[in-house]
Amino acid sequence: MVKLFRLRALRIARIKLALAVLFPCLIFIFSSLTLHAEDFQTQFNAGIAAFNSQKWDDSILDFRQALKWDSTNIAAHYNLALSYLKKENYALAAAYFRKTIELSPGVSEARQGLEKALAKLENKTIPHEIEFIETIRNTALMAASPYSYYFLFGLSFFITSWIWLTYLGRRRRVIDAEPPPLPISGFLGGLFWGLATLLLILKVIDMSISRGTIIESQVAVLASPGENQVELFSIYGGNEVIIRRAQDDWLQIQYPGGPSGWIKKESLLVTTAIEPTGKGL
């Protein structure tokens, strides 16, 4: 009995010690999150005020500072893109509109803003082949978030499974009579599930590719990283490119379906969640 009481006392002491350590940590984390939220809101409100006063430089500075506190805030990205659009920096406007769309594909205003920014740019195309995945990306994959494709996949799988399980149950109950006909809805559901699976796979592949937007008016694309290298071609501001890899201050980029080469990091803004690495993609 004495040992039992000692064990209970030891457990209670350990629990008290754990709570004594955990409680201050939770308070610190909660306080930090609250302060970060307040700092973000302060900078964001300042950006809104500056934008309404048509002080584009100030609104750009405030929204950029707000994004340091919350780098995935959709409203801050969108308003920053609008500020660049008003300031007539159309390449950066296009880049931040693309970041907004990446974060929330359903923001139709961001798509309209991107079209306005690109229309103002000298957006010369580069000879390229139209790739299947790029066509699907522009027509379907960018229209919805990955959660929408996961939901579509799960819903189609559930409906198709329910149809076929119901059919198999009916068939097992029939012994002497003629079995029920195969359900056409089951085949259609299977086709729908297959399409949803394909779109989900393509969405996951697309999310694994690092992309960026050229933010200078014209950039020389070089054969290899470094100054005084052979120029392969020029690419213009607002164009979206695939980032293959990074090396020091240089990025290897590829125009979708077209040629590739190296540019300075400062000439591009990464617009996807995947950051470029030293390994080839």
N, C-alpha and C positions, 0 to 999 in steps of 0.2 A: 504493500500500500504506500509505503514511504517512497519507493522508487517511482511508483505511478505518479504521485504528486510532484516529485522532482521533474519527471518528464513533462508533465503538463506545464509546470512553471517555466521550464526551459523553452518549450514551444511558445508560450505566451511572451516570454522575453524576446525571442527571435522575431515574432510577429510585430511587437512594439518597435524593435530596432529597424525592421524593414519599413514600417510605416513612417518612422522618424526620418529615414533617408529618402523614401519615395515622395512623401508629402511636399517637402521643399522643392524637389525636382519638378513636380507637377505644377507647383505655383510659379516656378521660374519659367517653365515652358509656356504656360498660359499667359504670363505677363509679357514674354517676348513676342508671342503671336499677336497679342492685343496691341503692343507698341508698333509692331510692323504694320498691322492693319490701319492704325491711326496715322502713321507716317505716309502710307500709300494714299489714304483718303485725303490727307492734307495736300500732297503734291497733285493728286488728280483734280481736286477742286480748284487749285491754283491754275492748272492747265485749262480747265473749263472757263474760268474767269478770263484768262488771257485770250483764249480762242474767241469768246464772245466780244472781247474788246478789239479783235482783229490784230492782236500782237502775236504774230505767227512764231517769231523767234522764241518768245517767252513760253508759248504753249508747247512748242517742241521740246524745250528744255525741261519743262515741268512734267510732261508725259514720259519723257525718257527717264527722269528721276523716279517717277512712280513705278515704272517697269522694273527698276532695280529692286523694289520692295515686293513686287508681284509680277514676275516675268511672263505669266500665262494669262494675265487679265485681258479679256477680249475687248472691253470698252476702251482701255488705255491704248491698245494697239490700233484700234479703229480710229480713235480721235487723233493719234499721232500721224496716221496715214492721211487723214483729212487736213491736218496742219501742214504737212509737206505738200499736199495738193494745192492748198491755198497759197503757199509760198512759191509754187511753180517748180518745186523740185520733184519732177514726175517720176524719176527712177526710184527714189526712196519711197515715194508714195505708193508706187506699184509693189515694192518689196513689203511694206507693212500691211498693205491690203492683202497680199498673199499670206502673210503670217496670221492675219485675222481669219482668213478662210481656212487655213490649216487648223487653227484652234476650234473654229466653229463654222463648218461648211454651210450651215443654214442662214448665215447672215447675208441676205441678198443685197443689202446696201454696200457691203464690201466688194461684191462682184461688180456692181454698177460703178463703184469708185475705181476699181482696177481697170475697167473698160475705158473710163474717162482718162486715167493716167496714161495708159498705153496709146490711146488715140493722139495724145499730145507729144509722144516721143517719136524720134526717128527710128522706129522699130523695124529695121531692115532684117529680113530673114536670111538664114544661111542655108545653102543647098543641103538637103537632108532627106532621108527616107522616112516615110510615115510609119512608125512602128505600131504594132497591134496594141501593146500595153499602154502606149501613150494615148492612142485613140480612146481606149476604154477608160483611161484615167480622166481625160478631159470631159468625156460624155457621161460617165457613171460614177467612178470612184470618188471624185471630188465633190459629188453632190450630197454626200452623207458622211456622218462620223463612223468610226469603226464599230461603235456600240450598235448602230443601226444595222450593220451587216451581221453582227453576232446575234442580234434579235431575230433578224430575217432567217438566219441559218437555224436557230433553235425552234422558231415557230414552224418552219417548213418541215423540219425533222419530226416534230411532235405530231403535226397533222398527218403526214404520210405514214408514220408508225401507227397512229390510231386507226387509220383506214385499213391498213393491211392486217393489223391484229383483230379488228372487228370481222374482217372477211374470213380469217383463219378460224376464229371462234364459231362463226356460222357454219363453216364447212365441217368442223369437227362434230357439230350437233347433228349433221345430216349423215345418216348411216345407209339407208336403203334408197333414199330418193336421189335425184340428180343433184350434183353439187351446184352451188350458186355460181353464176358467171363471174369472171374476173372483173374487179371494179376498175372502170376507166379512170375514175377519180384518183385511184391509187397510182396509176401510171403518170397521170398529170402531176400529182403531188411529188412523185419521185423525180420527175423532170424539173419541177420547181425547186426541189431540194438540191438537185445537182447544180442548177444555175446559181442558187444562193451559196453553195459551197465554193464554186468557181470564183464568184465575186469576192467572197471572204478571203480566199487564198490570194487573189490579186491585190486586195486591199492591204493585206499583211505584207506582201512583197513591196508594194508601193511605199508603205510606211517605213520600210527598212532602207530606203534610198534617200541619201542626203541631197537636198536641192538648195539652190540659192538664186538670188536675183542680182544682176549686174547693176551697180548703183552709180557708175560713172558714165558720162555721155558716150565715150568710146574707149574700148580697152583692146590692146594688142595681145593676142593669144600666142604664146611662145612655144617653141618645140621642146624646151626643157626648162626647169626652174633656174632662175638666175638672170642677172642683167646681161644685156648685149647678146641675147640668144636670137636664133632665127625666128622671125615672125611668120606664123602660119596663116593667120587670118585675123580680122577684127570683129569684135562683137559689141553691140550697142546697149546702152542703158535700158533697163526694163525687161530684157530677155531673161528667161528662166533657164537655168542650166543644171545638169547633174554634176555633183561633186564626187569625183572618184577617190581622191586621197589628198592628204595634206603633207607638206614637207617644209618645215621651218616657216617662213613667211609666205609660202607659195601654196596654191591649190591647183590640182589637176582637175579641169572641168571638161564636160562634154555637152555639146548642144544635142538635145534629144534627137536621136536618129542621124546625127551628123558627126563632124570631126571633133577631136579633143585636143587639149593643149594646156599650158600653164599660165596662170595669172596671179597677181599679188592678192593676198587675202583682203586687203583694204578696198579692193575693187568690187567686193561682193558682200551681200548680206545673206546669211543662212536663214532660210524661211521655213525649214522643217525641224521636227524635234530631234532628228538624228544629226549629230555634229560630225563633221569630217574627221577622219583619223589618218594615221600614217599608212594604214593598210589599204590596198586597192579594193574597190567595191565592185 
